[in-house]
């Protein structure tokens, strides 16, 4: 009987060793993939920073003003004047549609539970 126990114990130890071996390599693979993803995220953040800097450079007010002056005739731009803006009471809103339908057969919904203590 002792021999069977020793054999079973040895098989359990070998099984656990095999499982630990596989988990170790699986963990190393996941860590390698994680490092790769972190490197990609860092590269993307660098590219995003460069793109934001380029966008800020291209959207400088003096540059945009110069471009609008150069292309004034071709674009048909007009300078903004205060009299081009209106007041809110001058805005024409769409006419009211049919009134909302009446609510019939309504269902009373409550957040209170049946037992009164918040438990369903």
Secondary structure, DSSP 8 states (H G I E B T S, - for coil): -HHHHHHHHHHHHHHHHHHHHHHHHHHHHHHHHHHHHHHHHHHHHHHHHHHHHHHHHHT-HHHHHHHHHHTHHHHT-----GGG---GGG-------S------S-----SS-TTSSS--
